[in-house]
Amino acid sequence: MPNILPPAPIPLRPALVACCLLILLLGAMLAPGRAEAHPTGAPSANMQGGMSGPDQLRIASFFPVDMPVLGRAALDLAERVERMSGGTLRLSIASPSAAAPALDIIVEMNHGAIDGVWAAAGWYAQRDSAFGLLTGMPFGPAPDEYLAWYFYGGGRELAQDLYRPYDVHNILCGIIPSEASGWFPREMRSVDDLAGLRMRFFGLGAKVMQRFGVEVVLLGPEQMFEAVETGRIDATEFSLPSMDVPLGLHKILKYYYFPGWHQPATLINLYLPRPVWVGLPDRHKAVLEAGCGDMIRQTLAEGEAVQAQALRAIAAEGVELHRWPAEMLVAFETAWQAVVAEESRLNPNFARVYASLAKFRADRQQWRHFRFLQ
């Protein structure tokens, strides 16, 4: 800016100086700002620390936002983030739909159509089985032990290493207790009854079911009811009873099995493209991390609190609730160990994450023995 004062040291009256400064200050305050277009996924001026307005992030949820626990938690996260940031960071949450299927949301984020995703690591697990261990492990730890490993046993660092090649930043943002194990068209008395079933199955448990002749299909929650109704699949599993009810599965499949040996805990993440994460000011990064910590508490507590009521509602619809026969659980666990051996041999990433988790659990064996009533 050119010098507005004369070059010669002409004395100025104090009142005149004050008046000039006031005019300049008011001009700077009232000058209209310019909004510059930027591609989705690239940091905006706001993300780079400017104060011209709130950061707006468009987040696609794998779960319908009206679904109990994990669906509504995405909306609760958005509310907390806006409140904690004083309105300077806002999340816009979208449900899956026919136009934007749940299984496509990671692709949409990668293409810049959205700014982030609320989901488990299932999409990434299709590309690297190690991500399955960051979602939920068959016959694995309960939520408390999973969280202990993730935050204090090296799990978070391993996760960051795995996501880095995808140019994605993940924040652990929720965890739920053991799921149901699946909806079936008839009673399952032995592993022989599984052969030939076409079943929607998610995560590493799908690899176990395939060893018993199950034809595994991966579907989003919005696709399941129609898939069963039209005969595309014979059986399905999804999540907690309270999350299964809105899908209407109890209306067409009347045999509901427990326990969820395939996912004794399920971890949920908030994903952001790394350029978006890096572009956020530190205060907004801290708000997202704090909000996700709150969601871990909420999803775990609510996930445990509301299942008894959901089970009663399901049973009232004529659904039979079953526990897997003991011999079938033994067969599932034996098959899981074979999956572990095969995946560890084929995939160094899987071997590395599984070894870390297994060592952490082994080191805590004595504590597990003494901490509980026998």
Secondary structure, DSSP 8 states (H G I E B T S, - for coil): ----S-SS-----HHHHHHHHHHHHHHHHHS--------TTS--TTTTT--SS-EEEEEEESS-TTSTTHHHHHHHHHHHHHHHTTTSEEEEEE---SSS-GGGHHHHHHTTSSSEEEE-SHHHHTT-GGGGGGT--TT---HHHHHHHHHHSSHHHHHHHHHGGGTEEEEEEEEE-----EEESS---SGGGGTT-EEE--STHHHHHHTTT-EEE---GGGHHHHHHTTS-SEE--S-HHHHGGGTGGGT--EEEE--TT-SSEEEEEEEEHHHHHHS-HHHHHHHHHHHHHHHHHHHHHHHHTHHHHHHHHHHTT-EEEE--HHHHHHHHHHHHHHHHHHHHH-HHHHHHHHHHHHHHHHTHHHHHHHS--
